[in-house]
Amino acid sequence: MAIRDTISNKLQEAFTPESLQVVDESHLHEGHAGHRPSGETHFRVYIVSPAFKGKSRVERHRMINSALAAELSGGVHALAIHAQAPGEGGT
């Protein structure tokens, strides 16, 4: 299974999001630290979930990092997170 799919599945299971998008941005980091020719090293996550209501930005990031601990300690070099509760504006 592709790492992007694993990330999507784990976030779906952990947070039951209203919306979720996982973008593989590895191609934008060719030649940078952590990049591998096979890709799947740099990701950006956009997630909207009621689980984030009342949580600070740091708390949300910690929740996601905890859910993806295995991936972050393995092949994922970078993860950009855009986490919101329903009704919050912006990205």
C-alpha angles and dihedrals in degrees: 000000000000116000090238089058092047090052091049093048094048093048091046091052096043100043109018089220126204086219134009133178124175114191123194104218096171092118089063091060103052109149093017128114114285096018118133125194089239090058125212094118105105123048140173120206126201111188135167115191138155086229088077096056110125093006124123122237090256092050091051092050091048091051091052094043089052092051090050098039094125093051093045092051090047130040102336109099100177136018122185111197130204104178124172141166118235112282096026115125131225130034 
